[in-house]
Amino acid sequence: MIKYGFAHHWELRIASDGDVNLDGLRGVGNTALGLKYHSQDRNATAGLPSISWIFHLQTPLASPQLRVSPALPSLRTVLTWDLPHEFALGLMPGLAKQTNDAGQTFTAGILGAVLNKQINHKSRVFIELSIPTFSKANQNGVVESFDVGGAYRLTHDTQWGFRAGLGLNANSPKNYFLLELDQRY
């Protein structure tokens, strides 16, 4: 993922699904363009969360066999509360246009919940429940997974991380492991 902050409250994001192996189809996954707006800072004393808004556009920039068409927009909000002992709780509800195997486009709900623990000023660990698709059974149904992971800040603008997870139902990816490198410009 590439992030570029062009004002204190705005951030441009470019992210790819990377190298994908899906049911024997292998190639580069779709690329998303995103814009994030940070509208409120955390205030732990008042119990107020930080609030950000993320608009993503999943583009058909991918290997032909993995290409999703048409471009699919999504809108999410990220709410994060500071908790005692260097913990933080994050919630991410949203809506997204998605497609199913039959090529039908529909609107699905999105929900994520994450509990972070800061280990020191450079590293953190987390557990997460992710529901990237909440839709009718004849669309994609409910896709849900449970992740654990961590991140380590190499510099102020560079971070590497990992996550491992498992799908919680038949619609979800079974087991996965992801390594990521984030660079902010």
Residue frames as qw, qx, qy, qz and C-alpha x, y, z in Angstrom:
[[0.000, 0.890, 0.455, 0.000, 0.00, 0.00, 0.00],
 [0.390, 0.192, -0.007, 0.900, 1.26, 3.46, -0.86],
 [0.167, -0.840, -0.479, 0.194, -0.01, 6.39, 1.18],
 [0.356, 0.288, 0.051, 0.887, 0.50, 10.03, 0.38],
 [0.185, -0.745, -0.508, 0.391, -0.63, 12.65, 2.91],
 [0.340, 0.440, 0.249, 0.793, -1.18, 15.96, 1.13],
 [0.254, -0.629, 0.084, -0.730, -2.71, 17.88, 4.04],
 [0.187, -0.317, 0.744, -0.558, -3.00, 17.28, 7.75],
 [0.624, 0.084, 0.560, -0.538, -6.38, 15.59, 7.43],
 [0.806, 0.470, -0.078, -0.351, -6.25, 14.04, 3.93],
 [0.414, -0.415, 0.779, 0.220, -4.48, 10.94, 2.65],
 [0.716, 0.436, -0.332, -0.432, -4.36, 9.37, -0.81],
 [0.620, -0.297, 0.725, -0.047, -4.00, 5.57, -0.89],
 [0.669, 0.412, -0.502, -0.362, -3.10, 3.08, -3.61],
 [0.532, -0.314, 0.758, -0.208, -3.37, -0.59, -2.70],
 [0.590, 0.262, -0.649, -0.402, -3.20, -3.83, -4.65],
 [0.924, -0.248, 0.112, -0.269, -4.46, -7.26, -3.65],
 [0.228, -0.638, 0.724, 0.128, -0.96, -8.36, -4.74],
 [0.280, 0.229, -0.895, -0.261, -0.13, -11.89, -5.87],
 [0.697, -0.038, 0.339, -0.630, -3.38, -13.90, -5.69],
 [0.175, 0.085, -0.956, -0.220, -4.04, -17.62, -6.06],
 [0.550, 0.095, 0.363, -0.746, -7.83, -18.06, -6.18],
 [0.842, 0.226, 0.415, -0.259, -9.23, -21.49, -7.04],
 [0.771, 0.106, 0.467, 0.420, -6.25, -22.22, -9.31],
 [0.380, 0.837, 0.157, 0.362, -6.27, -18.78, -10.95],
 [0.615, -0.487, -0.055, 0.618, -3.03, -16.98, -10.23],
 [0.385, 0.588, 0.201, 0.682, -2.03, -13.42, -10.98],
 [0.151, 0.023, -0.294, 0.944, -2.03, -9.85, -9.72],
 [0.028, -0.638, -0.743, 0.202, -5.23, -8.85, -7.92],
 [0.117, 0.849, 0.364, 0.365, -7.20, -5.64, -8.37],
 [0.369, 0.063, -0.231, 0.898, -5.86, -2.22, -7.46],
 [0.176, -0.828, -0.530, 0.048, -7.83, 0.18, -5.28],
 [0.226, 0.399, -0.078, 0.885, -7.51, 3.95, -5.21],
 [0.410, -0.666, -0.604, 0.152, -8.60, 5.60, -1.99],
 [0.049, 0.575, -0.121, 0.808, -9.05, 8.91, -0.30],
 [0.523, -0.466, -0.637, 0.321, -9.07, 9.15, 3.51],
 [0.073, -0.672, 0.035, -0.736, -10.29, 12.18, 5.45],
 [0.443, -0.238, -0.686, 0.526, -9.53, 12.41, 9.19],
 [0.177, -0.696, -0.309, -0.624, -12.34, 14.50, 10.69],
 [0.546, -0.755, 0.089, -0.353, -11.78, 14.16, 14.47],
 [0.312, 0.445, -0.753, 0.372, -8.86, 13.36, 16.79],
 [0.629, -0.358, -0.680, 0.118, -9.23, 11.02, 19.78],
 [0.195, -0.582, 0.334, -0.716, -10.01, 12.52, 23.17],
 [0.515, -0.097, -0.836, 0.165, -9.60, 9.75, 25.74],
 [0.017, -0.073, -0.568, 0.820, -10.58, 12.01, 28.65],
 [0.507, 0.169, 0.074, -0.842, -13.94, 12.82, 27.06],
 [0.605, 0.116, 0.782, -0.095, -14.34, 9.26, 25.70],
 [0.578, 0.699, -0.009, -0.421, -14.44, 10.54, 22.10],
 [0.832, 0.062, 0.439, 0.333, -13.07, 8.39, 19.27],
 [0.053, -0.428, 0.469, 0.771, -10.97, 9.51, 16.36],
 [0.658, 0.532, 0.478, -0.235, -13.10, 9.53, 13.22],
 [0.079, -0.392, 0.609, 0.684, -11.94, 9.03, 9.64],
 [0.740, 0.493, 0.254, -0.380, -13.83, 8.52, 6.38],
 [0.314, -0.326, 0.753, 0.478, -12.44, 6.34, 3.59],
 [0.724, 0.549, 0.069, -0.411, -13.66, 6.35, 0.00],
 [0.424, -0.306, 0.771, 0.365, -12.20, 3.52, -2.12],
 [0.711, 0.515, -0.127, -0.462, -12.60, 2.74, -5.78],
 [0.690, -0.161, 0.682, 0.184, -11.73, -0.88, -6.65],
 [0.399, 0.649, -0.347, -0.547, -10.45, -0.60, -10.23],
 [0.964, 0.219, 0.131, -0.072, -10.16, -3.31, -12.90],
 [0.289, 0.765, -0.571, 0.071, -6.35, -2.88, -12.95],
 [0.701, -0.337, 0.610, -0.148, -5.37, -6.56, -12.51],
 [0.143, -0.172, 0.906, 0.360, -4.40, -9.73, -14.34],
 [0.461, -0.018, -0.463, -0.757, -7.17, -10.53, -16.88],
 [0.533, -0.211, -0.814, -0.094, -8.26, -13.75, -15.11],
 [0.343, -0.401, -0.644, 0.554, -8.70, -11.89, -11.76],
 [0.012, 0.144, 0.101, 0.984, -10.06, -8.59, -13.03],
 [0.068, 0.592, 0.713, -0.368, -13.20, -7.24, -11.36],
 [0.007, 0.111, 0.340, 0.934, -15.27, -5.05, -13.63],
 [0.252, 0.826, 0.033, 0.504, -16.78, -2.48, -13.39],
 [0.213, 0.333, -0.496, 0.773, -15.00, -0.15, -10.95],
 [0.547, -0.560, -0.619, -0.063, -16.57, -0.68, -7.51],
 [0.016, -0.607, 0.277, -0.745, -16.85, 2.18, -4.96],
 [0.599, -0.459, -0.626, 0.197, -17.03, 1.85, -1.17],
 [0.111, -0.688, 0.189, -0.692, -17.46, 4.26, 1.74],
 [0.707, -0.323, -0.570, 0.266, -16.38, 3.43, 5.30],
 [0.215, -0.847, 0.215, -0.436, -15.93, 5.25, 8.55],
 [0.684, 0.049, -0.598, 0.414, -13.24, 4.31, 11.06],
 [0.461, -0.783, 0.057, -0.414, -13.90, 5.00, 14.75],
 [0.695, 0.133, -0.566, 0.422, -11.04, 4.42, 17.22],
 [0.522, -0.804, 0.001, -0.284, -11.20, 4.74, 21.01],
 [0.264, 0.496, -0.699, 0.442, -8.21, 4.79, 23.37],
 [0.829, -0.450, -0.288, -0.169, -8.51, 2.25, 26.18],
 [0.499, -0.773, 0.387, -0.058, -6.41, 1.74, 29.33],
 [0.723, -0.351, 0.551, 0.222, -3.03, -0.04, 29.24],
 [0.018, -0.479, 0.596, 0.645, -2.13, 1.05, 25.66],
 [0.351, 0.340, 0.860, 0.148, -5.13, -0.73, 24.10],
 [0.287, 0.285, -0.146, -0.903, -7.31, 0.78, 21.37],
 [0.468, 0.375, 0.793, -0.104, -10.66, -0.39, 19.98],
 [0.136, 0.292, -0.403, -0.857, -11.54, 0.28, 16.36],
 [0.535, 0.450, 0.689, -0.192, -14.84, -0.17, 14.50],
 [0.020, 0.298, -0.500, -0.813, -15.30, 0.18, 10.75],
 [0.521, 0.504, 0.658, -0.205, -18.84, 0.10, 9.34],
 [0.074, 0.446, -0.397, -0.799, -19.47, 0.85, 5.68],
 [0.754, 0.485, 0.353, -0.268, -21.13, 0.11, 2.35],
 [0.187, -0.446, 0.676, 0.556, -19.60, -1.19, -0.88],
 [0.777, 0.435, -0.150, -0.430, -20.63, -2.04, -4.42],
 [0.400, -0.359, 0.835, 0.117, -19.59, -5.64, -5.12],
 [0.672, 0.287, -0.458, -0.507, -20.06, -8.31, -7.79],
 [0.785, -0.207, 0.557, -0.177, -20.73, -12.02, -7.51],
 [0.434, -0.172, 0.797, 0.383, -19.67, -14.97, -9.70],
 [0.433, 0.596, 0.667, 0.112, -22.70, -14.39, -11.96],
 [0.321, 0.249, 0.234, 0.884, -21.49, -10.83, -12.68],
 [0.232, -0.819, -0.463, -0.248, -24.34, -9.19, -10.77],
 [0.228, 0.315, -0.329, 0.860, -23.52, -5.90, -9.02],
 [0.511, -0.688, -0.496, -0.141, -25.08, -5.23, -5.60],
 [0.093, -0.715, 0.351, -0.598, -24.58, -3.15, -2.46],
 [0.770, -0.229, -0.562, 0.196, -23.16, -4.98, 0.56],
 [0.448, -0.874, 0.096, -0.164, -22.50, -3.99, 4.14],
 [0.607, 0.383, -0.516, 0.468, -19.00, -3.97, 5.63],
 [0.576, -0.775, 0.078, -0.246, -18.09, -4.31, 9.30],
 [0.684, 0.271, -0.520, 0.434, -14.78, -4.67, 11.07],
 [0.557, -0.807, 0.076, -0.182, -13.75, -4.63, 14.72],
 [0.711, 0.345, -0.429, 0.437, -10.16, -4.61, 15.92],
 [0.607, -0.793, 0.027, 0.047, -8.47, -4.56, 19.31],
 [0.571, 0.621, -0.335, 0.419, -4.90, -3.15, 19.19],
 [0.701, -0.674, -0.022, 0.233, -2.22, -3.33, 21.87],
 [0.337, 0.850, -0.334, 0.229, 0.76, -1.02, 21.59],
 [0.899, -0.176, -0.223, 0.334, 3.88, -2.89, 22.72],
 [0.449, -0.458, 0.003, 0.768, 6.24, 0.09, 22.47],
 [0.195, 0.711, -0.009, -0.676, 6.51, 3.27, 20.38],
 [0.190, 0.436, -0.671, -0.569, 7.36, 1.23, 17.24],
 [0.244, -0.008, -0.939, -0.244, 5.33, -1.98, 17.47],
 [0.593, -0.031, 0.310, -0.742, 1.78, -3.18, 18.04],
 [0.013, 0.073, 0.987, 0.141, -0.25, -6.39, 17.87],
 [0.510, 0.061, 0.039, -0.857, -3.93, -6.86, 17.11],
 [0.245, 0.246, 0.938, 0.012, -6.88, -9.23, 16.84],
 [0.302, 0.230, -0.193, -0.905, -9.63, -8.51, 14.34],
 [0.462, 0.412, 0.778, -0.104, -13.07, -9.68, 13.26],
 [0.081, 0.327, -0.395, -0.855, -13.64, -8.76, 9.63],
 [0.498, 0.502, 0.700, -0.096, -16.89, -8.94, 7.65],
 [0.105, -0.301, 0.390, 0.864, -15.98, -7.45, 4.23],
 [0.337, -0.127, -0.618, -0.699, -19.26, -8.69, 2.71],
 [0.233, 0.262, 0.770, -0.532, -22.62, -8.70, 4.42],
 [0.404, 0.188, -0.375, -0.813, -25.21, -9.41, 1.72],
 [0.854, 0.073, 0.146, -0.494, -28.07, -11.72, 0.69],
 [0.715, -0.186, 0.664, 0.110, -27.30, -15.40, 0.11],
 [0.726, 0.542, 0.391, 0.163, -28.00, -15.10, -3.64],
 [0.234, 0.933, -0.263, 0.078, -25.36, -12.37, -3.86],
 [0.471, 0.469, -0.684, 0.302, -22.14, -13.27, -2.00],
 [0.741, -0.479, -0.468, 0.044, -23.71, -14.01, 1.39],
 [0.413, -0.888, 0.195, -0.060, -21.71, -13.24, 4.51],
 [0.752, 0.359, -0.364, 0.415, -17.91, -13.39, 4.29],
 [0.454, -0.841, 0.177, -0.234, -16.24, -13.27, 7.70],
 [0.778, 0.237, -0.443, 0.377, -12.80, -13.97, 9.10],
 [0.602, -0.793, 0.039, 0.084, -10.76, -13.73, 12.28],
 [0.615, 0.604, -0.276, 0.426, -7.20, -12.32, 12.10],
 [0.613, -0.719, 0.037, 0.324, -4.23, -11.87, 14.40],
 [0.664, 0.560, 0.015, 0.496, -1.21, -9.82, 13.45],
 [0.490, -0.683, -0.054, 0.538, 1.30, -7.17, 14.21],
 [0.468, 0.819, 0.054, 0.328, 3.17, -4.21, 12.79],
 [0.634, -0.471, 0.005, 0.613, 6.57, -2.65, 13.31],
 [0.256, 0.965, 0.031, -0.053, 7.45, 0.91, 12.31],
 [0.809, 0.107, 0.050, 0.575, 10.85, 0.94, 10.58],
 [0.240, 0.081, -0.017, 0.967, 10.84, 4.72, 10.15],
 [0.252, 0.335, 0.348, -0.838, 8.29, 7.51, 10.62],
 [0.563, 0.412, -0.179, -0.694, 6.94, 6.73, 7.13],
 [0.566, 0.257, -0.748, -0.234, 7.65, 3.01, 6.66],
 [0.624, -0.267, 0.564, -0.470, 6.01, 0.07, 8.40],
 [0.423, 0.132, -0.854, -0.271, 6.03, -3.67, 7.86],
 [0.604, -0.162, 0.461, -0.630, 3.42, -6.00, 9.20],
 [0.211, 0.030, -0.954, -0.212, 1.88, -9.45, 9.04],
 [0.649, -0.069, 0.294, -0.699, -1.49, -11.03, 9.60],
 [0.138, 0.016, -0.980, -0.145, -2.73, -14.60, 9.75],
 [0.535, 0.036, 0.255, -0.805, -6.36, -15.53, 9.67],
 [0.098, 0.138, 0.977, 0.129, -9.03, -18.08, 9.10],
 [0.380, -0.228, -0.417, -0.794, -12.47, -17.96, 7.54],
 [0.298, -0.040, 0.701, -0.647, -15.41, -18.36, 9.88],
 [0.719, 0.338, 0.433, -0.426, -17.91, -19.80, 7.38],
 [0.733, 0.226, 0.575, 0.286, -18.11, -21.58, 4.00],
 [0.417, 0.878, 0.190, 0.139, -18.11, -18.27, 2.03],
 [0.216, -0.934, 0.274, 0.078, -14.84, -17.10, 3.55],
 [0.509, 0.592, -0.612, 0.121, -11.18, -17.73, 2.71],
 [0.886, -0.271, -0.374, 0.043, -10.02, -20.79, 4.65],
 [0.666, -0.589, 0.022, 0.457, -6.57, -19.92, 6.02],
 [0.507, 0.767, 0.018, 0.392, -4.26, -17.14, 4.96],
 [0.598, -0.527, -0.017, 0.604, -1.05, -15.34, 5.83],
 [0.372, 0.864, 0.156, 0.302, -0.13, -11.86, 4.61],
 [0.548, -0.346, -0.026, 0.761, 3.08, -9.86, 4.77],
 [0.256, 0.887, 0.310, 0.229, 2.79, -6.16, 3.98],
 [0.476, -0.162, -0.031, 0.864, 5.02, -3.16, 3.60],
 [0.080, 0.914, 0.398, 0.010, 3.44, 0.30, 3.93],
 [0.473, -0.035, 0.062, 0.878, 5.24, 3.39, 2.69],
 [0.063, 0.902, 0.377, -0.202, 3.93, 6.92, 3.23],
 [0.525, 0.269, 0.195, 0.784, 5.23, 9.67, 0.92]]
